Each structure stands twice: as C-alpha cells, then as structure tokens.
Amino acid sequence: MLEYECTVLYTSVLSTLLVCLIKVWPALAVIGGVDRGLRVGGQCIHKPSGRKAVVLGTLKQGLAFVKVQWDDAEASVR
C-alpha cells in the first residue's frame, strides 16, 4: 500500500511540475521581459526606415506577418 501512495504522490508532483514548465514559466518570462519577442501592444521598429509601430495582432496563426499601427508624428492633427 505504501508503494502505491508513493507512486500517486510522485505522479502528482510530476504533473504539477509539468504544468509549471509548460504554462507558468513562459508567461513569467514574457511578464518579466526576458522574452523580447513581439506581442500585441508591444513596440516594434522597421529596420530599413527606422519607423516605429505598435503591434496590433496577427493576420492568421502561423504566418510571419503582423498588423501594425505606425507612429507617424507627421500624420498628427494640428
């Protein structure tokens, strides 16, 4: 009986650890700024022109393109 209880406890600890590694740690990396990848609301820079934009989202999942809103100072209303 003791062996069964140890196996159940071990399985429970492993499943908790797996949840932390798959879901919690990546989220903490984004929140903490360790992951510098693009995310919605983040600022990006167009390298050739130096123009800055805010990421609005992706067009389709899996595509390498994102929708952006350009920060054009010249386009402001006077």
Rosetta blueprint (number, residue, H / E / L):
1 M L
2 L H
3 E H
4 Y H
5 E H
6 C H
7 T H
8 V H
9 L H
10 Y H
11 T H
12 S H
13 V H
14 L H
15 S H
16 T H
17 L H
18 L H
19 V H
20 C H
21 L H
22 I H
23 K H
24 V H
25 W H
26 P H
27 A H
28 L H
29 A H
30 V H
31 I H
32 G H
33 G L
34 V L
35 D L
36 R L
37 G L
38 L L
39 R L
40 V L
41 G L
42 G L
43 Q E
44 C E
45 I E
46 H L
47 K L
48 P L
49 S L
50 G L
51 R L
52 K E
53 A E
54 V E
55 V E
56 L E
57 G E
58 T E
59 L L
60 K L
61 Q L
62 G L
63 L L
64 A L
65 F L
66 V E
67 K E
68 V E
69 Q E
70 W E
71 D L
72 D L
73 A L
74 E L
75 A L
76 S L
77 V L
78 R L
